[in-house]
Amino acid sequence: MPQAESGWRACCGPVAMEASGYVFMLTRFLERTVGCAVYILHPRSLRVIGDSARKTDKEDAYKEEMPLVSLPSEQKEELRGLIAHKQGINRTRTALINRLHAV
């Protein structure tokens, strides 16, 4: 991984991100390379921010406490990736079998 420039570390504060597809990989990159403290927020808890009438980061930062998502170990994340890959292969196999039966 590339090393962060010295200016990045000086200006990096805490980072909050919504849990999504590549958030764990991005979290590890930011923590290791840039040195930021990263907080992963549960997507359903962000509805409080989305439904609010005032849309400013300063106002959103003081909302009620948001539930955090814990960062899985790298081994657990790799196993999840393998399971997702296997499920994708099974979906493709089923689709091909269905196409054959339709002929």
N, C-alpha and C positions, 0 to 999 in steps of 0.2 A: 504494500500500500504506500502511496506517496505520503511524504511527511508534510505536515502543515507549516505554512509560513509563520514566522514569529508573530506577526501582527494579528493573526487569527486568534491566537490564545489570549491576547490582551483584551480583545473586544467580545469574546464569546461569553454570553451569559447562559442561564438555563434555557433549555429548548423544550417545548411541549408539542407533541404530535399526536394526531389521531391514529389509532391502531388500524393498519391496512396491510396490503400485500407484502411490501418490502420494508416495513417499518423496523423490524428487528435487525436486518442487515444494515440499514441506515443508522440505527442507534449505535450499533457496535462501531461503525466507521467514525461517527462523530465523537464518541467517547474516546476511542483509541488515537485517532489522528488529530482531531482538533482539541480534545480535552473538555468538551462541553458536558454539563450534566443534562441528561435527556430524560424526560418524563413521557411515558406513553399513556394516553388517555383513552378510556373506554368510549367507543363511538356513541352509545346511547346516552351517555352523560352529557355529551356536547349539545343535545337538544335544548338544554337550559340556555346556552349561549345563542343558538339559532333562533329561538323563540323570543328573545329579548328585544325590546323596542330600541334600546340604545346600542349602537354597533361601534364600539371603540375597544381597542385592545386594553386600554387602561380600565374601563368598566368591566370587561370580561375577566380580567385578571383577579378581580375581587369577588367573583361569583362564589357560590357555595363550593365547598371542596369537591373536586372531581375524583371519581374512583380511578385508580391507576391500574394498568395492565403490567404484570411482572414480565421481565425479560427471561425467556427460556434459555436453558443452557445450549451451547452450540451443538452438543450431541442430540438433544431433544429436537432442536430445530431441523437438524439433518434427517432424523427419523421421520419427522412430519413431512419433509420434502419427498422422501422416498414413498411414503404412503400416498401422498397426493399424485405422484408420478404413476404409481400402480393403479390408482383409481382412474386416471386418465387413459391408461392403456386398456383397462377393462371397458370403459365407455366406448373407445374406438373399436374394440373387438366386438362388442354388442351391436354397434352401428353397422359394421361390416356383415355380421351374421344376418341382421335384419334385411340388409340390401340383397344378400344372396337369396333369402327366402322369398323376397318380393319378385324375383326374376321368374 
